[in-house]
Amino acid sequence: MTDRPTVIAIFGVTGDLARRKLIPALYSNYVKGRLPKRLHIVGVGRRDWTDETLIEHARQSLREFATIHYNESEWRNFKSCLSYSKVNLPHTETYQNLKDHLATLDNGESNRLYYLSVAPEFYEDVVTNLGRLDMARENGRGRADAAPPWRRIVIEKPFGYDLETAQSLNKAVHAVFTESQVYRIDHYLGKETAQNILFMRFANTIFEPIWNRSHISNVQVTVAETVDVGTRAGYYDKSGVMRDMVQNHLLQLLSLIAMEPPSAFDGHALRNEKVKVLQAARAVRLCDTVRAQYEGYRQADGVPPDSDTPTYAALRLFIDNWRWKDIPFYLRSGKALQSKTTQVNIQFKRPPNSIFELAESGDPSRNMLSICIQPDEGMHMTIQAKVPDEQIAKSVDMELHYEDAFVADELPDAYERLILDAINGDAALFIRSDEIESAWKIVDPVIEGWENDRAAPPMQTYRKGSWGPCAADELLDREEHIWRISCFDDGK
Ligand code: BG6
């Protein structure tokens, strides 16, 4: 751990993400002794707060959302790291306050992590203003015998609204920060079990030989949520499920599943392989897509009564390379569904010659590997076993549950891992500019087709608390596939 002082400046500290996730994640890391010893956390916001207001805000946030036991003496130490600086994001002159404040803390000698947890329309303002005030340059003052203090920026999703806006944001960011200083967050990559996809594939020898089109029939990624649009209509109705979930979380999971083995577990090697997967995706045909809205969405607070924003999407996608050619990857995600679950299901092919009678017919008889990202994190392998006292085979599950195998503690929140990685300069779990742009190249034509192509499949509706529209089942029926859900009993 570095002995250089480190400043973490959270832009948008008064917002929801900081309250629910960032402050609790910093506190957890602090209590676990993982943050630099000489630490300053500077909350940056537009409101007329004082240091005391921020401290009270942080205390409330921890009372409500701390993932680690709240402890009065740890809290006393932690709160002494906190201070507040008022900045009006579009106004360059107000950044001088922040610059002066940071200088009083560290005399320009500390490492600095700027964390952008503000509305996306302000990303460019913040980056440009940091550039104008020369706050991103790394050759600042440092000890002659040590590397100069670093400057890094963490940028939340959504990164752009489409390919064009993502490219223009990348351009604005690169005018001030080099790519190696930029950490674009997709919090799904910080989830323990999403990272476990890599460990499972590349720390074992048994999966990789069968991880291809010769043995796998289809791959399914399901990210189902029970929550509806809630109070987020202002943001959500402009985004919809493709921009909110598919462009980022689902395509990231897909790239972990489909990538070639990287030569090392580092940001360069890993992201080179991930981006190749996205670049090899065949253009999605509109007839391979389903879009839907849950009943009652248009009546939700802040949603226009004629909104055509999809809250559910299902897609069939192909990766055109030697490993995956013509193997369907089915992706689906929706709000207001029956269960909250994120899982990847790898369906293997049937035995070429079946000599046993099966207790069930169709797809359930296949081997399936389920990677349960959340909840009940773990892995399940469905195999066929002989039913005692009968000459038939039945599907049974071999199960790994994280909570049984690793009893020690609750799993850390994704933000804990990601903040720590950014401080330690490990970019492996962050999205590179070419990945962001490649992902937009996949989803943009689908969104554009839905909005403007008269041949696009019509918007479906689905009942709240269901598993989505029937059209999503029909998408798989064509190849006699069915959506599979493992890892809990009430699944479909
Ligand atoms: C966010 C989306 O990125 O991910 C939300 O903006 C969604 O709409 C959330 O609810 C889901 O995250 P998690 O970690 O609860 O699965």
Boltz pocket constraint, residues with backbone or C-beta under 6 A from the ligand:
constraints:
  - pocket:
      binder: B
      contacts: [[A, 157], [A, 225], [A, 227], [A, 244], [A, 245], [A, 342]]
      max_distance: 6.0
